[in-house]
């Protein structure tokens, strides 16, 4: 048993959470899952909310199971937030990004600041889930009127752990309110949008690796430091992606598919805006130029509806015919979820296709459509950046989906390396290791990440006719353009 210090990653995804301990052992990081729990939002009379009290209690339980640790870090999804009063008290549970309250807020925002102006400053793709549009939905609410600060979900959980409120930059960049060039709040835009400037004034913006404080005594968990890690889970996943060169792209595959490349500077061109790609911040001021794709949320909703486990679903999809219907995974019909098979049936009828006639056919349509959308995004990223993308690293829970990896390799025509599954937790631990002085540069973190997981490799089929026919059919059905001019 090694005596190396262990660091606890509280890693919360949209469907589940976990507490994972990691330690440095020679030239690799060893992870141990200490606790896993479901993340189930609750529908209250005023809308869909995250049950953060439950998640925090489960996280504390995981820390107790972890025992003595040398540090704690929190990463979660982006965009969602709590409003705090002047004493740091929470003014209601955060809304879930899938709540429908943002209807009409995009139009209100663009009446005050055009979409072109917003993108030119923040570089964030337009999605109704973005914090900027959620805050406009709060306009006139007692909570917003009383609020003195904003804390995104990982900021809030870190505050509850150590007593300090800070806004960590990788998650702040998902709000649509952070200047992509400077990494500071875009105060001019905030004022023009009519949002309370006080929310973005006193609270400090911090970088990944900053020590926020020590675990509060009343938690009875010791006094380990609480670090601001790359608190947006995709930013943590990028830390753990063993990117080799500028020809690599990364897909963080889970409830959402976040597909992009890592750059030193944001891309704020007209072509990037038209492609609706997003510039989010990473470790050491890097930029993740990526696209949010609906992801395995579609599969997860089928699993919930049918009460079938994922291995069985993947078997059904593997056995289904390859020439089934296709659709755009980002169709607005899918955002709120629900009866996804019925929604797919509706989309197929709307696009003149025969709907899938079995569960396997539904799942095969989801997987093939996702692979086609990945190719579309990769081609747009190539056009916007001028880079040729030859290799795709898949990390996160979706890396276990072998059929999706094979389809992605075949349809995109690129090598796919699937792993590590727990990339967000690994990235969380790597940032803590650097904060504690155990490792050095981002390159060091990437080398450790590469040594800590063995990916499964899928090469594209040498015969391209079937893949090209499928992709061409996807473009025809969805009506999207294959490339955006640079």
N, C-alpha and C positions, 0 to 999 in steps of 0.2 A: 504494500500500500504506500503510495507516494505521499510525502509531506508537503507537496507544492501547494501554495495558496489556491483556494477555490473562489470563483466569482459567480454570483447568482444572476442569471438573466431572467427577468420577468418579461415574457414574450407573449403578447396578446394579439391574436388574430380575430377576424370578424366572426369566426364560428367556434373557436376554441382558444384556450389560454394554457400556458405551461410555465413552470419554473424549472429552469435547467441550470445545473452547475457545470462550470468548465474550469479546467486547469491546464497549465502548460507542462507538457511532458516531453522532454527532448525537443524534437523538431515538429511537434504537432500539438493540437489542442484536443483534449479528451472531454467529451460531454457526457453528463449523466442527467437524465430526466428525473426530477424529484417529485413532480406533481403535475397532472394534466386535468383540465376541467372544461366543461362546456361554457360557451359564451352565448347566452340566450337573451336577446332583447325583450323588453316588455312593452305591450301596448297599453298605454294609459288613456284616460279620456281626452287628453290634449295631444296625443300623438305617440309615435314609436320612440322609445327611449332606451339607452344603454343602461343595464343594471350594474353600474360601476361599484356599488357597495358590495354586491355579491362577488364581483371580480376582485376587488381589493381584499376581501376576506379570504378568498381562495389563494391569492398571491401570498398573503401573510402565512397561511397554512403551509404553502410550499416552502417559504423561507424557514419555517420551523422544522420542516422535514429535512431541509438542506443542512442544518446545523451551522457550525461556525464558518463564516465566509469572510473574504478579504474585501469584498465590494458587492454592490447591488446596482443594476441598471434596468431601466424600463423602456421597452419599445412596443408600439402599438400601430394601428392603422392611422391614417391622416384625417384631416379636415374637420373632425368633430371636436367639440370644445365645451367647457363649462365657463359660466360667468361667475366672477367672484366679487364680493363686496370689499370695502376698504379694510376689513379685518381678515380677508382671505377665506371667508365662509362661502360655500357653494350656494348659488341661487338656482337650485333645481338640477335634476339629473340631465346630462347631455342628451340632446336629440340624436337619433340614429340617422345617418346620411340617407337612408332609404325612405325616411318619412316624406310625405308628399307636401310639406308646408312651403317648399321653395317655388311652387307654381307661380309664374308671373314675375318672379324676382329678377330673372335675367333681363327682361324687358325694362324693368325699373332701373337696373344698374346701367344698362346701355343708354338710357335717356340722359343719365348724368355724366357718364364717361363711356365713350364708344368702345366697342370690343377691340378695335385696332389699338386704341390708346392703352387699354388695360394690358394687352399682350405685349406691347412695346416696352412696358415697364416691368411687368411681373413674369412674362413668358409662360404663363400657366394655361393649359388647355381649358376651354369652356366646358364645364360640366355642372349640372344643377346641384350636385352634392357639395361643391366648393364652399369653403367657409364664408367667402365674401357674399354668396347668395343666401346662405343660412342666416347670416347676421342681418341682412335686409329683411328676412322673414321675421326676425325678432323685433323689428322696428315698432316702437310704441308699447312693447311688453313691459310689465313691471320689472322683470329681471334685467332687461337691457337698461332701463332707466336708472336702476340702482347699482349697476355694475361699475366697478372700479378697475377691473383687470380681466383679461382673458387667459385661460389655461387650456391648451389642447390636452387631449386625454392623457398622454404620457407625462405632460407637465403636471397635471393634477395628481396623478398617482405618486409621482416623485415628491410633490408637495406634502401629501399625506404621509409619506415615509419619513421625510426629514424636516418638514416645517418651512421649507423655502420655496417660493414661487419664482420660476424662471421659464422663459420661452426658449426651447431648444431649436436651433435654426433649421435642421432638416425637416422637422415637422412643421415649423412655421412657414416653410416655403410652399407647403401644400394649400395654404389659405387663399392664395390669389391676392395677397396684400403685402407681400415682401418684394422688395426691389431685387430683381434677378442679378443685377450687376454688383450692387453693394452689399447685399445680404442684410440690409436694414429695412425697417418698416417703410412702406411707401406712403409717407404722411400726406403728401399732396393728393394722392388718389383717395386716401381714406377720408380726407376733408371733403373732397368733391362728391364722394358717394354718400355723404351725410351720416357716416358712422362715427360713434363717439371717439374722439381722439384720445381720451383718457385711458381707454383700454390698451393703448399701444405706447404709453408714455413711460411709466415708472418701472414696469417689469423688465428685468434685464434679459437681453437676447444672449444666449451662450452657445458655444461650439461643443460638438461631441468631445467627451473627455474631461469636461469641467467637473470639478467636485462641487456638488450642491450642498452637502452637509453630511451629518451622521444620522444613522437610524435613531429615531426618537426613543427615549427610554421606556415610554409606556408600551411600546411594542414587545418589550422583553426579548429582543433578538440580538442583543449585543450592540456595539456602536460602530459597525462597519460603515465606511463612506458610501454615500449614494452618489453615483456618477450620472451625469447627462451623457448618455451614449448617443449613437445615431438613432434617435427615438422614433423616427418614421421607419416602420418595419422594412420597407423597401430599401431605405438607405443602409440599414444594418445588413440586409441580404447582399447588397452590392459590395460591402466590405468583404464578405465571405465568398464572393464570386472570383474564381481563379482566372481573371482576365489575363490574356497573354500579350495581346498587341492591339493596335487600333482597328483590326479587322474582326474583333470579337464583339458580340452583342450579348445581353443578359436578359433572361426572362425569369422574373420572380412569379412563380405559378402557384396560385392558391385560389381563394374566393375571387380575387381579381388576378388578371394577367397583366403584369407591368413589364413591358418590353422596350428596351432602349439600349443606349450606348453611354459611355462615360466620357466627358469632355472637361477641358480646363476652363472654358468660357461658355456662357449661355448663347444660344442661337435664337435671335429675335427677329429674323427676317420675315418678309411677307410669305415666303414659301413655307417656313415653319409654322406660322400662324394659320395658313390655309390648310396645312396638313393636320392642324389641331394637336401638335405634339407639345409636351410640357417640359419645362426646365425646372427641375427640383434640385435642391442642394444636397451634397453628400459630404463625406469626411474630407477635411483639408481643403474646403472650398471648391471641391469638384462639382460638376453639374451632371445630373442624370437627365439626359434628353430622352424622353420616353413617351409611350402612349399607354393609357389605361384601356384595357380591353376587358369585357365583362368577366371572362374567366370561368373557373369551375363552379361558380355560383349556380350555373345552370344545372350542372350535374348534381350539386348538393341539394338543390330544391327537388330534383327527381328522387334522390335517395330519401329525403324526408317524406315525400308524398307516398312513395311505394314501400317504405320501410325495408329497403334492400341494402346490403353492405356494398362497399366499393369494389372489392374483388369480384363479386358476382356481377356487378354492373359492368365492369371492364370485360369480363368474359362474354356477356351478352353483346356488348359493342363489337368485340373482336369477331364474333360469329356472324354479325349482320352483314348484308350485302354492301359493297363499297360504293355503289352508284346511287345512293339515296339522295334525298333532298338536301339543300344547302340554304343558309340564311346568314344574315349579319348578326353576330353575337351581341353587338352594341345597339340593336334595335331598341327603341324606347320602351317597347312593350315588355321587355324583360327586367327593367330596372327594379321594380317593386317586388318581383318574384311572384310566388303563388303556384298555380297549376301550370308549370312550365311546359309539360307535354301538350296541354291544350293551347298554350300560347304559341308553341312551335307549329301546331296544326293550323292555327289562324294565319300565321305568317306565311306558311306554305300555300294556303289557299289564296292569300292576297297576291302572291308572286306567281301564281299559275302552276304550282307544283302539286303532285300527289303527296299528301301528308304521310309521314312514317306510319307503318301498320303494325309495329311491335315495339316493345320496350327497347330491344336491342337496336332497332332502326332509329329510334329517338336519340339514343346515346351516340350511335355512330354519326348521326347528323350533327350533334353537338361537337364531337371531337374533330370531325373533318372540317366543319365550319370554323372552328377555332384555329386549326392549322392554316387554313386559307387566310384568315384575318392576320395571323402572324406574318405570313409572307407579304401581305399588303403593307403592313406596318414597316417591315424590314426594308422594302423597296422605297417607301417614303423617307425613312431615315437615311438611306443611301443618297437619295436625291437631295435632301436638305443639307447633309453634312459633306457630301462629296466623297464619302468613304465607301469602299467595297466591304461588305460584311460577309465573311466566309464561314464563321463558326458561331454557334449559339449555345451559351451555357444556361441550362435550366436548373433553378434551385427552388426550394420550398416543397410543400406537400405534393404539388403536381408533378414533381420529378419522379414520383413512384408510378405514374400512369404510363406504362410502357407503350400502349397503343398510341396515345397522344404524341409521345416522343417519336415513334416511328413515322406517324403521319406527318409530323412537323418536318422531319428530315426529308421525307419524300417530296412533300409539296413545296417546301421552301428551296429545295436543292442545296441545302447546307448541312454540314456536320452538326450534330446535336450531342452535347455532353450533359447528361442528366444527373445531378447531385450537387451540393449536399441537401438532404431533406430539411434539416434543421438549420438552414442558412441564417435565418434572422437571429436565432439564439447564438450561433457561432459568431456572427458579426458583433452582436452585443458584447459577448465575452472578450473578443479581440480588442475592442475599444477600451474596455476596462483594463485589460492587460497593459495596453500602452499608457493609459492614464496612471497606472501604478508603477510605470517605469520598467516593466518586464520585457517589453519589446519596443521597437522604434518606429520606423516609417510605415506608410501605407503599403509599400512594396513588401515589407516584412510581414504585415498582416496577410497579404495575398499569398505569400509563399507558405505561411502556416496554414491558411485555408486550403490550399492545393494539397498539402500533405495530410490534411485531416479528413478528407473524404475521397473515395474512389468513385468517379462517375461512370455511369453506363453510357456507352458510345453507340450512336446510331448514324450510319452513313446513308445518304440518299441513294435510292435505286438508280442504277446506271441507265435503265430504260426510262426515259422522261415523258413518254407520250401520255400515259394515264394521268400522271400528276398535272401535266399542262392542261389536259382536257378538264380535269376537276377544277383547277384554278380559273380557267377561262369561263367555265359554267358559273362559278361563284361570282366573278366580276359581272357577268351578264345578268344574273338574278338580282344581285344587290344594287346594280347600277352605279357602282363606285369606279373611280379611275385608278388604274394600277400605279401611276407615278405622279408625283407633284414636281413641277419644274423647279430646279434650284435657282 
